[in-house]
Amino acid sequence: MADVLAPMSGNIWKILIAIGDQVQEGDEILVMEAMKMEMPVVAPVGGRLAALNVKEGDPVEADSLLAVVTPA
């Protein structure tokens, strides 16, 4: 399993995939917003999205666990 961590503090702006969806390494999972900048958060490995710990609009701190990807 691979953890997807928040690269910075900010808000979850948009979630792009759902639990159970297949992802490739580097696919965008969600988009964060901080200081009026958008930052894509990508899958660290290919596999299936096993958990999503946030919803759109949630504030998060740097290094918070956002999601978990189970490798294929």
C-alpha positions, 0 to 999 in steps of 0.5 A: 500500500502506498500513502498519498500525503498532502505536499503542503497545507491548504484545502482540497479543491477537487477530487478527481477519482473515486475509491476503487478506481484504477490509477497509473503512477503519476495520475492526478488523484485530487487538486489542492488549493493553497495561497490561490495556487492549485497543486495536483496530487498524484498517485505515487504508484499504479494500482487501485484507490483503496481509501480516500480520507478527505472530501472537497473543501476540507482543510489539510495540513502538510503531510496529512494522509489524503488517500491510499493506493494499493499497488497492482 
